[in-house]
Amino acid sequence: MAQTPKVIDRRVAWLDGVSVEAIEILAKIQHEAINGETLSEHQKNMTELCSGYLYLLRLSKDYGLFDSDDPFNLFEKETLH
């Protein structure tokens, strides 16, 4: 039986990949803080940046931003076989 090709939105795949990186950064910084290390300004800024990114990505998904085509035509949909 032949499988139906799956079409993915490359925007979502790309942004989800970035979210994995953001989560890894947050986990590393949290681990350092739990171990009693004093966080640098850079680490505090990265915490804010990564947290903000994850928050906005969640809102974008919750409110259907990815339900329509990319208005800037930066990403094509990709068919996986």
Phi, psi and omega in degrees: 000128180282139178275146175283130178301146179259132178258127179245151175271113184296335177299312183294317179299316180295311182293326175294323176297320177294325180295327176297317178297318180298319180295320178296319178296314179298319180296319180296315180294320179296320179300317179296318180294319179296326179278009174087006179285142176281127182281139177283168176299321179299314179297320178296319178295319178296323177299315179295316181297311181294318179296318178297318178300311181297322178296312181292324176298317179298315178298318180301318178289316182298325183261014170074025179302328183269005179284342180250168178293159179292114183293342181262357180055037179277334185230134174265153172287151184238134178264125176262132181257000000 
